[in-house]
Amino acid sequence: MTDIITHMGATYYLSLLDFLGFIDLGSFMQYNDAVSNIVAGLKKVSLALKVIGIAVAAVYIALAGYQFMWGGPNGSQTGKQYLLNAAIGIVLIYGASMIADWVATNMATGF
């Protein structure tokens, strides 16, 4: 009899406890699935926005270089503004990414 009990495994005991009413395994699994889905979605959105933001920042840096070289008398001023906008955008992108990662980590661990 003890051989049968040792070979049943943890899933059997968890199912038995759920059946007897000691734990509610179904709602526990649904909560963890929802949280993991939200975390995975946040990570995908964060990655997509990061890629798009870096591409836009690269375009702004290229425009700044163009303005510095061929912008005329006010070209350097316009180029500086483009570089400032690109730098602010990159800082916002990585700041938002860090905040999203922090939220995702804390949602997964339960604060």
VOZA-397505 format. One record per atom (N, C-alpha, C, O, CB): z, x, y; residue number from 1; chain; residue in one letter. Coordinates in nm, 4 decimals. Each point is the difference from the previous one (the first is absolute). Glycine has a CB too. Layout:
BEGIN
c3|c1|c2|drenlum|gugu|rose
Z|X|Y|NUM|A|A $
...
//
This chain:
BEGIN
c3|c1|c2|drenlum|gugu|rose
0.0000|0.0824|-0.1200|1|A|M $
0.0000|-0.0824|0.1200|1|A|M $
0.0000|0.0867|0.1263|1|A|M $
-0.0672|-0.0339|0.0974|1|A|M $
0.1885|-0.1465|-0.2238|1|A|M $
-0.0485|0.2894|0.1263|2|A|T $
0.0044|0.0852|0.1183|2|A|T $
-0.1334|0.0674|0.0253|2|A|T $
-0.0325|0.0296|0.1150|2|A|T $
0.2745|0.0074|-0.1548|2|A|T $
-0.3216|-0.0115|-0.0659|3|A|D $
-0.1331|0.0573|0.0199|3|A|D $
-0.0898|-0.0964|0.0766|3|A|D $
-0.0789|0.0429|0.0842|3|A|D $
0.1049|0.0892|-0.2957|3|A|D $
-0.0152|-0.2587|0.1841|4|A|I $
-0.0811|-0.1007|0.0702|4|A|I $
0.0385|-0.0046|0.1463|4|A|I $
-0.0877|-0.0083|0.0860|4|A|I $
0.0663|-0.1269|-0.2963|4|A|I $
0.1493|0.1404|0.2409|5|A|I $
0.0468|-0.0071|0.1387|5|A|I $
-0.0433|0.1241|0.0780|5|A|I $
-0.0411|-0.0127|0.1153|5|A|I $
0.2380|-0.1263|-0.1888|5|A|I $
-0.1890|0.2572|0.0150|6|A|T $
-0.0367|0.1203|0.0730|6|A|T $
-0.1495|0.0109|0.0237|6|A|T $
-0.0411|0.0644|0.0965|6|A|T $
0.2387|0.0457|-0.1940|6|A|T $
-0.2805|-0.1702|0.0135|7|A|H $
-0.1442|0.0087|0.0152|7|A|H $
-0.0579|-0.1105|0.0873|7|A|H $
-0.1200|0.0016|0.0270|7|A|H $
0.1131|0.1052|-0.2485|7|A|H $
0.0858|-0.2007|0.2658|8|A|M $
-0.0517|-0.1106|0.0813|8|A|M $
-0.0365|0.0435|0.1414|8|A|M $
-0.0996|-0.0482|0.0539|8|A|M $
0.2382|-0.1069|-0.1890|8|A|M $
-0.0642|0.2416|0.1950|9|A|G $
-0.0335|0.0503|0.1324|9|A|G $
0.0647|-0.0782|0.1126|9|A|G $
0.0603|-0.1053|-0.0205|9|A|G $
-0.2723|0.1825|-0.0740|9|A|G $
0.1972|-0.0216|0.2156|10|A|A $
0.0637|-0.0565|0.1192|10|A|A $
-0.0656|-0.1311|0.0421|10|A|A $
0.0672|-0.0876|0.0543|10|A|A $
-0.0070|0.3187|0.0189|10|A|A $
-0.1907|-0.2459|-0.0974|11|A|T $
-0.0675|-0.1231|0.0427|11|A|T $
0.0544|-0.1214|-0.0736|11|A|T $
0.0128|-0.1083|0.0571|11|A|T $
-0.2180|0.2407|-0.0064|11|A|T $
0.2365|-0.1134|-0.1755|12|A|Y $
0.0557|-0.1111|-0.0762|12|A|Y $
0.1339|-0.0426|0.0594|12|A|Y $
0.0249|-0.1194|0.0170|12|A|Y $
-0.1422|0.2008|-0.2246|12|A|Y $
0.2028|0.0140|0.2389|13|A|Y $
0.1316|-0.0324|0.0544|13|A|Y $
-0.0110|-0.0637|0.1384|13|A|Y $
0.0743|-0.0930|0.0313|13|A|Y $
0.0232|0.2823|-0.1627|13|A|Y $
-0.1890|-0.1403|0.2140|14|A|L $
-0.0201|-0.0622|0.1308|14|A|L $
-0.0514|-0.1426|-0.0150|14|A|L $
0.0441|-0.0894|0.0721|14|A|L $
-0.0904|0.3145|0.0272|14|A|L $
-0.0460|-0.2471|-0.1917|15|A|S $
-0.0509|-0.1349|-0.0244|15|A|S $
0.1102|-0.0915|-0.0518|15|A|S $
0.0079|-0.1166|0.0387|15|A|S $
-0.2342|0.2120|-0.0865|15|A|S $
0.3108|-0.0427|-0.0392|16|A|L $
0.1110|-0.0789|-0.0526|16|A|L $
0.0982|-0.0376|0.1101|16|A|L $
0.0455|-0.1143|0.0059|16|A|L $
-0.0715|0.2289|-0.2263|16|A|L $
0.0594|-0.0190|0.3086|17|A|L $
0.0898|-0.0301|0.1117|17|A|L $
-0.0621|-0.1016|0.0950|17|A|L $
0.0702|-0.0849|0.0551|17|A|L $
0.0270|0.3145|-0.0739|17|A|L $
-0.2286|-0.2211|0.0381|18|A|D $
-0.0695|-0.0976|0.0841|18|A|D $
0.0050|-0.1378|-0.0649|18|A|D $
0.0235|-0.0995|0.0686|18|A|D $
-0.1752|0.2802|0.0204|18|A|D $
0.1305|-0.1879|-0.2179|19|A|F $
0.0023|-0.1269|-0.0713|19|A|F $
0.1389|-0.0632|0.0028|19|A|F $
0.0126|-0.1217|0.0130|19|A|F $
-0.1969|0.2049|-0.1598|19|A|F $
0.2868|-0.0024|0.1350|20|A|L $
0.1360|-0.0516|-0.0002|20|A|L $
0.0496|-0.0370|0.1395|20|A|L $
0.1034|-0.0655|0.0135|20|A|L $
-0.0605|0.2038|-0.2141|20|A|L $
-0.1153|-0.0971|0.3040|21|A|G $
0.0373|-0.0384|0.1352|21|A|G $
0.0850|0.1002|0.0735|21|A|G $
0.0482|-0.0296|0.1094|21|A|G $
-0.0627|-0.1976|-0.1866|21|A|G $
0.0349|0.3448|0.0212|22|A|F $
0.0820|0.0999|0.0673|22|A|F $
-0.0730|0.0656|0.1165|22|A|F $
0.0620|0.0320|0.1014|22|A|F $
0.0549|0.0081|-0.3167|22|A|F $
-0.2461|-0.0198|0.2025|23|A|I $
-0.0811|0.0546|0.1091|23|A|I $
-0.1245|-0.0850|0.0145|23|A|I $
-0.0413|-0.0676|-0.0943|23|A|I $
0.1282|0.3019|0.0542|23|A|I $
-0.1466|-0.2309|0.1581|24|A|D $
-0.1242|-0.0719|0.0245|24|A|D $
-0.1109|0.1035|0.0138|24|A|D $
-0.0342|0.0419|0.1105|24|A|D $
0.1551|-0.2363|0.0035|24|A|D $
-0.1759|0.2345|-0.2267|25|A|L $
-0.0989|0.1074|-0.0040|25|A|L $
-0.1308|-0.0411|0.0665|25|A|L $
-0.0683|0.0842|0.0583|25|A|L $
0.1731|-0.0012|-0.2685|25|A|L $
-0.1409|-0.2106|0.2025|26|A|G $
-0.1261|-0.0460|0.0574|26|A|G $
-0.0052|0.0146|0.1505|26|A|G $
-0.0987|0.0503|0.0538|26|A|G $
0.0803|-0.2080|-0.2410|26|A|G $
0.1223|0.1151|0.2561|27|A|S $
-0.0016|0.0116|0.1464|27|A|S $
0.0135|0.1451|0.0441|27|A|S $
-0.0538|0.0386|0.1037|27|A|S $
0.1527|-0.2675|-0.0863|27|A|S $
-0.0278|0.3089|-0.0950|28|A|F $
0.0123|0.1424|0.0319|28|A|F $
-0.1361|0.0679|-0.0068|28|A|F $
-0.0342|0.0785|0.0884|28|A|F $
0.2691|-0.0773|-0.1776|28|A|F $
-0.3113|-0.0298|-0.0124|29|A|M $
-0.1317|0.0613|-0.0145|29|A|M $
-0.0959|-0.0512|0.1071|29|A|M $
-0.0819|0.0772|0.0497|29|A|M $
0.1209|-0.0538|-0.2965|29|A|M $
-0.0313|-0.1514|0.2837|30|A|Q $
-0.0879|-0.0538|0.1040|30|A|Q $
0.0300|0.0660|0.1335|30|A|Q $
-0.0932|0.0319|0.0739|30|A|Q $
0.0789|-0.2508|-0.1961|30|A|Q $
0.1396|0.2405|0.1556|31|A|Y $
0.0360|0.0642|0.1259|31|A|Y $
-0.0547|0.1418|0.0053|31|A|Y $
-0.0589|0.0405|0.1002|31|A|Y $
0.2657|-0.1813|-0.0870|31|A|Y $
-0.1877|0.2160|-0.1205|32|A|N $
-0.0481|0.1377|-0.0010|32|A|N $
-0.1517|0.0061|0.0051|32|A|N $
-0.0554|0.0909|0.0618|32|A|N $
0.2576|-0.0244|-0.1903|32|A|N $
-0.2708|-0.1613|0.0647|33|A|D $
-0.1453|-0.0025|0.0071|33|A|D $
-0.0465|-0.0302|0.1415|33|A|D $
-0.0954|0.0611|0.0481|33|A|D $
0.0854|-0.1338|-0.2869|33|A|D $
0.0760|-0.0204|0.3058|34|A|A $
-0.0382|-0.0333|0.1375|34|A|A $
0.0232|0.1179|0.0927|34|A|A $
-0.0847|0.0298|0.0842|34|A|A $
0.1397|-0.2694|-0.1273|34|A|A $
0.0564|0.3059|0.0292|35|A|V $
0.0303|0.1152|0.0854|35|A|V $
-0.0991|0.1123|-0.0250|35|A|V $
-0.0487|0.0618|0.0947|35|A|V $
0.2912|-0.1245|-0.0939|35|A|V $
-0.2728|0.0898|-0.1268|36|A|S $
-0.0947|0.1079|-0.0288|36|A|S $
-0.1398|-0.0349|0.0490|36|A|S $
-0.0742|0.0889|0.0417|36|A|S $
0.2109|-0.0244|-0.2408|36|A|S $
-0.1744|-0.1933|0.1950|37|A|N $
-0.1297|-0.0403|0.0539|37|A|N $
-0.0045|0.0165|0.1514|37|A|N $
-0.1013|0.0440|0.0544|37|A|N $
0.0753|-0.2052|-0.2436|37|A|N $
0.1333|0.1269|0.2568|38|A|I $
0.0054|0.0159|0.1455|38|A|I $
-0.0061|0.1482|0.0365|38|A|I $
-0.0707|0.0382|0.0932|38|A|I $
0.2053|-0.2513|-0.0720|38|A|I $
-0.0613|0.2957|-0.0937|39|A|V $
-0.0001|0.1434|0.0263|39|A|V $
-0.1389|0.0585|-0.0228|39|A|V $
-0.0472|0.0801|0.0807|39|A|V $
0.2892|-0.0675|-0.1467|39|A|V $
-0.3074|-0.0512|-0.0419|40|A|A $
-0.1348|0.0508|-0.0275|40|A|A $
-0.0981|-0.0459|0.1072|40|A|A $
-0.0869|0.0767|0.0414|40|A|A $
0.1371|-0.0771|-0.2873|40|A|A $
-0.0369|-0.1240|0.2909|41|A|G $
-0.0871|-0.0496|0.1063|41|A|G $
0.0205|0.0735|0.1312|41|A|G $
-0.0965|0.0323|0.0692|41|A|G $
0.0989|-0.2529|-0.1797|41|A|G $
0.1242|0.2474|0.1454|42|A|L $
0.0287|0.0753|0.1219|42|A|L $
-0.0587|0.1401|-0.0053|42|A|L $
-0.0520|0.0500|0.0997|42|A|L $
0.2606|-0.1823|-0.0715|42|A|L $
-0.2004|0.1951|-0.1435|43|A|K $
-0.0545|0.1351|-0.0126|43|A|K $
-0.1515|0.0003|0.0129|43|A|K $
-0.0564|0.0909|0.0609|43|A|K $
0.2487|-0.0299|-0.2073|43|A|K $
-0.2596|-0.1618|0.0898|44|A|K $
-0.1458|-0.0077|0.0114|44|A|K $
-0.0434|-0.0256|0.1433|44|A|K $
-0.0947|0.0620|0.0484|44|A|K $
0.0835|-0.1458|-0.2826|44|A|K $
0.0794|-0.0068|0.3020|45|A|V $
-0.0338|-0.0291|0.1401|45|A|V $
0.0261|0.1219|0.0872|45|A|V $
-0.0798|0.0316|0.0882|45|A|V $
0.1347|-0.2744|-0.1233|45|A|V $
0.0554|0.3108|0.0112|46|A|S $
0.0331|0.1197|0.0770|46|A|S $
-0.1055|0.1081|-0.0190|46|A|S $
-0.0403|0.0648|0.0966|46|A|S $
0.2834|-0.1197|-0.1182|46|A|S $
-0.2880|0.0748|-0.1012|47|A|L $
-0.1018|0.1014|-0.0258|47|A|L $
-0.1322|-0.0363|0.0667|47|A|L $
-0.0658|0.0864|0.0579|47|A|L $
0.1777|-0.0323|-0.2749|47|A|L $
-0.1514|-0.1814|0.2096|48|A|A $
-0.1260|-0.0424|0.0620|48|A|A $
0.0049|0.0162|0.1514|48|A|A $
-0.0960|0.0481|0.0602|48|A|A $
0.0601|-0.2102|-0.2476|48|A|A $
0.1463|0.1227|0.2491|49|A|L $
0.0123|0.0144|0.1450|49|A|L $
0.0042|0.1463|0.0417|49|A|L $
-0.0504|0.0364|0.1063|49|A|L $
0.1712|-0.2541|-0.0983|49|A|L $
-0.0609|0.3010|-0.0915|50|A|K $
0.0056|0.1425|0.0313|50|A|K $
-0.1402|0.0608|-0.0013|50|A|K $
-0.0336|0.0792|0.0880|50|A|K $
0.2648|-0.0663|-0.1867|50|A|K $
-0.3127|-0.0491|0.0004|51|A|V $
-0.1363|0.0531|-0.0097|51|A|V $
-0.0839|-0.0467|0.1184|51|A|V $
-0.0723|0.0794|0.0602|51|A|V $
0.0901|-0.0761|-0.3112|51|A|V $
-0.0086|-0.1314|0.2846|52|A|I $
-0.0761|-0.0537|0.1135|52|A|I $
0.0465|0.0643|0.1304|52|A|I $
-0.0826|0.0361|0.0838|52|A|I $
0.0511|-0.2542|-0.2062|52|A|I $
0.1615|0.2325|0.1403|53|A|G $
0.0542|0.0589|0.1224|53|A|G $
-0.0401|0.1451|0.0184|53|A|G $
-0.0300|0.0424|0.1115|53|A|G $
0.2197|-0.1980|-0.1299|53|A|G $
-0.1905|0.2316|-0.0893|54|A|I $
-0.0399|0.1404|0.0094|54|A|I $
-0.1489|0.0102|0.0344|54|A|I $
-0.0394|0.0884|0.0761|54|A|I $
0.2185|-0.0243|-0.2433|54|A|I $
-0.2610|-0.1520|0.1131|55|A|A $
-0.1429|-0.0001|0.0335|55|A|A $
-0.0215|-0.0317|0.1479|55|A|A $
-0.0817|0.0641|0.0662|55|A|A $
0.0275|-0.1342|-0.3014|55|A|A $
0.1267|-0.0278|0.2866|56|A|V $
-0.0118|-0.0354|0.1423|56|A|V $
0.0493|0.1148|0.0880|56|A|V $
-0.0596|0.0288|0.1038|56|A|V $
0.0903|-0.2728|-0.1608|56|A|V $
0.0772|0.3091|0.0162|57|A|A $
0.0509|0.1143|0.0767|57|A|A $
-0.1010|0.1148|0.0011|57|A|A $
-0.0145|0.0694|0.1006|57|A|A $
0.2497|-0.1359|-0.1601|57|A|A $
-0.3045|0.0863|-0.0518|58|A|A $
-0.1024|0.1049|-0.0050|58|A|A $
-0.1145|-0.0313|0.0959|58|A|A $
-0.0534|0.0903|0.0644|58|A|A $
0.1140|-0.0429|-0.3037|58|A|A $
-0.0986|-0.1744|0.2490|59|A|V $
-0.1045|-0.0391|0.0947|59|A|V $
0.0469|0.0250|0.1433|59|A|V $
-0.0768|0.0497|0.0823|59|A|V $
-0.0083|-0.2235|-0.2448|59|A|V $
0.2089|0.1403|0.1925|60|A|Y $
0.0539|0.0242|0.1349|60|A|Y $
0.0043|0.1495|0.0327|60|A|Y $
-0.0272|0.0388|0.1136|60|A|Y $
0.1642|-0.2483|-0.1337|60|A|Y $
-0.1037|0.2926|-0.0770|61|A|I $
0.0029|0.1441|0.0236|61|A|I $
-0.1420|0.0516|0.0258|61|A|I $
-0.0205|0.0862|0.0854|61|A|I $
0.2263|-0.0639|-0.2318|61|A|I $
-0.3032|-0.0752|0.0724|62|A|A $
-0.1393|0.0397|0.0228|62|A|A $
-0.0465|-0.0438|0.1390|62|A|A $
-0.0692|0.0751|0.0688|62|A|A $
0.0237|-0.0917|-0.3163|62|A|A $
0.0834|-0.1049|0.2892|63|A|L $
-0.0352|-0.0469|0.1348|63|A|L $
0.0668|0.0858|0.1081|63|A|L $
-0.0587|0.0261|0.1050|63|A|L $
0.0327|-0.2597|-0.1958|63|A|L $
0.1479|0.2762|0.0638|64|A|A $
0.0694|0.0861|0.0965|64|A|A $
-0.0734|0.1327|0.0143|64|A|A $
-0.0161|0.0503|0.1112|64|A|A $
0.2360|-0.1586|-0.1691|64|A|A $
-0.2645|0.1649|-0.0535|65|A|G $
-0.0761|0.1238|0.0069|65|A|G $
-0.1308|-0.0177|0.0751|65|A|G $
-0.0401|0.0868|0.0776|65|A|G $
0.1435|-0.0174|-0.2916|65|A|G $
-0.1694|-0.1812|0.1909|66|A|Y $
-0.1244|-0.0287|0.0719|66|A|Y $
0.0270|-0.0110|0.1506|66|A|Y $
-0.0761|0.0528|0.0811|66|A|Y $
-0.0156|-0.1725|-0.2848|66|A|Y $
0.1991|0.0516|0.2398|67|A|Q $
0.0334|-0.0161|0.1416|67|A|Q $
0.0353|0.1347|0.0644|67|A|Q $
-0.0370|0.0254|0.1146|67|A|Q $
0.1188|-0.2586|-0.1628|67|A|Q $
-0.0107|0.3191|-0.0249|68|A|F $
0.0328|0.1324|0.0537|68|A|F $
-0.1261|0.0815|0.0268|68|A|F $
-0.0092|0.0690|0.1015|68|A|F $
0.2270|-0.0746|-0.2250|68|A|F $
-0.3150|-0.0024|0.0326|69|A|M $
-0.1196|0.0838|0.0110|69|A|M $
-0.1017|-0.0562|0.0999|69|A|M $
-0.0516|0.0739|0.0838|69|A|M $
0.0880|-0.0028|-0.3203|69|A|M $
-0.0652|-0.2011|0.2281|70|A|W $
-0.1087|-0.0576|0.0794|70|A|W $
0.0441|-0.1210|0.0816|70|A|W $
-0.0831|-0.0852|0.0313|70|A|W $
-0.0752|0.1669|-0.2033|70|A|W $
0.2842|-0.0918|0.2068|71|A|G $
0.0507|-0.1180|0.0691|71|A|G $
-0.0154|0.0025|0.1501|71|A|G $
0.0342|-0.0977|0.0665|71|A|G $
0.1227|0.0774|-0.2487|71|A|G $
-0.2060|0.1264|0.2365|72|A|G $
-0.0161|0.0060|0.1451|72|A|G $
0.1301|0.0392|0.0679|72|A|G $
0.0867|0.0620|-0.0615|72|A|G $
-0.2655|-0.2353|0.0475|72|A|G $
0.1924|0.1367|0.1426|73|A|P $
0.1174|0.0422|0.0765|73|A|P $
0.1315|-0.0601|-0.0507|73|A|P $
0.1038|0.0658|0.0070|73|A|P $
-0.2539|-0.0425|0.1880|73|A|P $
0.1475|-0.1446|-0.2450|74|A|N $
0.1227|-0.0640|-0.0510|74|A|N $
0.0087|0.0058|-0.1525|74|A|N $
0.0821|-0.0691|-0.0602|74|A|N $
-0.0843|-0.0826|0.2587|74|A|N $
-0.0818|0.2332|-0.2603|75|A|G $
-0.0036|0.0067|-0.1463|75|A|G $
0.1274|0.0518|-0.0612|75|A|G $
0.0444|-0.0502|-0.1033|75|A|G $
-0.2845|0.0841|0.1206|75|A|G $
0.3003|0.0666|0.0455|76|A|S $
0.1229|0.0546|-0.0580|76|A|S $
0.1133|-0.1022|0.0068|76|A|S $
0.0831|-0.0079|-0.0905|76|A|S $
-0.1554|0.2396|0.1564|76|A|S $
0.0747|-0.3090|0.0412|77|A|Q $
0.1044|-0.1032|0.0129|77|A|Q $
-0.0184|-0.1080|-0.1076|77|A|Q $
0.0966|-0.0431|-0.0629|77|A|Q $
-0.0818|0.0867|0.3128|77|A|Q $
-0.1389|-0.0863|-0.2700|78|A|T $
-0.0283|-0.1011|-0.1023|78|A|T $
0.0273|0.0569|-0.1394|78|A|T $
0.0545|-0.0691|-0.0862|78|A|T $
-0.2287|-0.0366|0.2362|78|A|T $
0.1360|0.2322|-0.1717|79|A|G $
0.0257|0.0642|-0.1292|79|A|G $
0.1484|0.0097|-0.0310|79|A|G $
0.0422|-0.0213|-0.1137|79|A|G $
-0.2519|0.1499|0.1423|79|A|G $
0.2887|-0.0963|0.0731|80|A|K $
0.1454|0.0057|-0.0197|80|A|K $
0.0558|-0.1367|-0.0377|80|A|K $
0.0895|-0.0105|-0.0840|80|A|K $
-0.0759|0.1987|0.2486|80|A|K $
-0.0671|-0.2930|-0.1018|81|A|Q $
0.0457|-0.1354|-0.0317|81|A|Q $
-0.0350|-0.0372|-0.1441|81|A|Q $
0.0809|-0.0614|-0.0695|81|A|Q $
-0.1077|-0.0030|0.3111|81|A|Q $
-0.0941|0.1014|-0.2868|82|A|Y $
-0.0388|-0.0251|-0.1390|82|A|Y $
0.0908|0.0759|-0.0973|82|A|Y $
0.0419|-0.0547|-0.1020|82|A|Y $
-0.2795|0.0189|0.1768|82|A|Y $
0.2672|0.1610|-0.0429|83|A|L $
0.0889|0.0773|-0.0875|83|A|L $
0.1407|-0.0579|-0.0039|83|A|L $
0.0634|-0.0033|-0.1054|83|A|L $
-0.1985|0.2061|0.1552|83|A|L $
0.1832|-0.2480|0.0643|84|A|L $
0.1322|-0.0625|0.0048|84|A|L $
0.0021|-0.1278|-0.0839|84|A|L $
0.0947|-0.0244|-0.0749|84|A|L $
-0.0570|0.1211|0.3045|84|A|L $
-0.1433|-0.1786|-0.2163|85|A|N $
-0.0078|-0.1228|-0.0798|85|A|N $
-0.0054|0.0308|-0.1492|85|A|N $
0.0640|-0.0686|-0.0797|85|A|N $
-0.1812|-0.0443|0.2696|85|A|N $
0.0413|0.2155|-0.2284|86|A|A $
-0.0078|0.0375|-0.1415|86|A|A $
0.1358|0.0479|-0.0509|86|A|A $
0.0404|-0.0356|-0.1107|86|A|A $
-0.2825|0.0973|0.1405|86|A|A $
0.3129|0.0185|0.0494|87|A|A $
0.1310|0.0500|-0.0413|87|A|A $
0.1006|-0.1138|-0.0149|87|A|A $
0.0770|-0.0033|-0.0960|87|A|A $
-0.1258|0.2199|0.2117|87|A|A $
0.0478|-0.3092|-0.0211|88|A|I $
0.0910|-0.1154|-0.0092|88|A|I $
-0.0322|-0.0830|-0.1232|88|A|I $
0.0906|-0.0459|-0.0695|88|A|I $
-0.0678|0.0412|0.3196|88|A|I $
-0.1515|-0.0147|-0.2774|89|A|G $
-0.0404|-0.0758|-0.1183|89|A|G $
0.0445|0.0651|-0.1293|89|A|G $
0.0474|-0.0683|-0.0909|89|A|G $
-0.2410|-0.0140|0.2186|89|A|G $
0.1791|0.2133|-0.1371|90|A|I $
0.0414|0.0706|-0.1215|90|A|I $
0.1508|-0.0084|-0.0188|90|A|I $
0.0479|-0.0199|-0.1117|90|A|I $
-0.2431|0.1751|0.1358|90|A|I $
0.2703|-0.1402|0.0848|91|A|V $
0.1460|-0.0116|-0.0095|91|A|V $
0.0399|-0.1408|-0.0434|91|A|V $
0.0893|-0.0155|-0.0833|91|A|V $
-0.0630|0.1910|0.2619|91|A|V $
-0.0903|-0.2771|-0.1241|92|A|L $
0.0309|-0.1377|-0.0403|92|A|L $
-0.0356|-0.0255|-0.1459|92|A|L $
0.0738|-0.0681|-0.0711|92|A|L $
-0.1124|-0.0055|0.3061|92|A|L $
-0.0735|0.1277|-0.2794|93|A|I $
-0.0419|-0.0208|-0.1390|93|A|I $
0.1006|0.0614|-0.0959|93|A|I $
0.0444|-0.0656|-0.0942|93|A|I $
-0.2845|0.0641|0.1658|93|A|I $
0.2760|0.1266|-0.0481|94|A|Y $
0.0936|0.0643|-0.0914|94|A|Y $
0.1419|-0.0555|0.0147|94|A|Y $
0.0747|-0.0044|-0.0977|94|A|Y $
-0.2161|0.2100|0.1066|94|A|Y $
0.1789|-0.2474|0.1106|95|A|G $
0.1307|-0.0638|0.0172|95|A|G $
0.0081|-0.1316|-0.0749|95|A|G $
0.0998|-0.0287|-0.0660|95|A|G $
-0.0790|0.1374|0.2885|95|A|G $
-0.1267|-0.1891|-0.2121|96|A|A $
-0.0024|-0.1283|-0.0714|96|A|A $
-0.0027|0.0224|-0.1502|96|A|A $
0.0615|-0.0752|-0.0756|96|A|A $
-0.1803|-0.0312|0.2688|96|A|A $
0.0480|0.2094|-0.2363|97|A|S $
-0.0050|0.0316|-0.1428|97|A|S $
0.1375|0.0410|-0.0512|97|A|S $
0.0402|-0.0396|-0.1094|97|A|S $
-0.2796|0.1104|0.1337|97|A|S $
0.3111|0.0079|0.0540|98|A|M $
0.1340|0.0409|-0.0407|98|A|M $
0.0951|-0.1188|-0.0048|98|A|M $
0.0834|-0.0095|-0.0901|98|A|M $
-0.1244|0.2346|0.1897|98|A|M $
0.0289|-0.3162|-0.0025|99|A|I $
0.0845|-0.1195|0.0006|99|A|I $
-0.0325|-0.0885|-0.1199|99|A|I $
0.0905|-0.0528|-0.0646|99|A|I $
-0.0762|0.0622|0.3159|99|A|I $
-0.1432|-0.0258|-0.2812|100|A|A $
-0.0396|-0.0821|-0.1157|100|A|A $
0.0497|0.0613|-0.1306|100|A|A $
0.0444|-0.0728|-0.0888|100|A|A $
-0.2472|-0.0046|0.2146|100|A|A $
0.1963|0.2097|-0.1392|101|A|D $
0.0521|0.0653|-0.1197|101|A|D $
0.1507|-0.0165|-0.0112|101|A|D $
0.0527|-0.0191|-0.1096|101|A|D $
-0.2395|0.1833|0.1214|101|A|D $
0.2563|-0.1567|0.1014|102|A|W $
0.1455|-0.0180|-0.0003|102|A|W $
0.0364|-0.1421|-0.0428|102|A|W $
0.0909|-0.0199|-0.0805|102|A|W $
-0.0685|0.1925|0.2630|102|A|W $
-0.0940|-0.2710|-0.1280|103|A|V $
0.0268|-0.1398|-0.0366|103|A|V $
-0.0305|-0.0227|-0.1475|103|A|V $
0.0765|-0.0662|-0.0701|103|A|V $
-0.1296|-0.0079|0.3050|103|A|V $
-0.0583|0.1288|-0.2819|104|A|A $
-0.0364|-0.0176|-0.1408|104|A|A $
0.1029|0.0641|-0.0925|104|A|A $
0.0346|-0.0574|-0.1033|104|A|A $
-0.2759|0.0527|0.1688|104|A|A $
0.2898|0.1214|-0.0300|105|A|T $
0.1004|0.0677|-0.0812|105|A|T $
0.1301|-0.0789|-0.0012|105|A|T $
0.0621|-0.0160|-0.1051|105|A|T $
-0.1677|0.2368|0.1583|105|A|T $
0.1469|-0.2701|0.0629|106|A|N $
0.1259|-0.0743|0.0066|106|A|N $
-0.0117|-0.1372|-0.0644|106|A|N $
0.0996|-0.0526|-0.0497|106|A|N $
-0.0432|0.1750|0.2584|106|A|N $
-0.1753|-0.1820|-0.2092|107|A|M $
-0.0169|-0.1277|-0.0708|107|A|M $
0.0085|0.0224|-0.1499|107|A|M $
0.0551|-0.0824|-0.0729|107|A|M $
-0.1986|-0.0063|0.2596|107|A|M $
0.0886|0.2007|-0.2326|108|A|A $
-0.0009|0.0273|-0.1434|108|A|A $
0.1395|0.0328|-0.0510|108|A|A $
0.0349|-0.0371|-0.1120|108|A|A $
-0.2696|0.1189|0.1313|108|A|A $
0.3155|-0.0122|0.0616|109|A|T $
0.1334|0.0378|-0.0440|109|A|T $
0.1064|-0.1041|0.0359|109|A|T $
0.1119|0.0062|-0.0509|109|A|T $
-0.1812|0.2309|0.0750|109|A|T $
0.0358|-0.3311|0.0617|110|A|G $
0.0957|-0.1037|0.0363|110|A|G $
0.0984|0.0440|0.1050|110|A|G $
0.1152|-0.0432|-0.0029|110|A|G $
-0.1398|-0.0458|-0.2221|110|A|G $
-0.0159|0.1732|0.3174|111|A|F $
0.0828|0.0524|0.1080|111|A|F $
0.1168|0.0710|-0.0601|111|A|F $
0.0843|0.0528|0.0726|111|A|F $
-0.1542|-0.2349|0.0829|111|A|F $
//
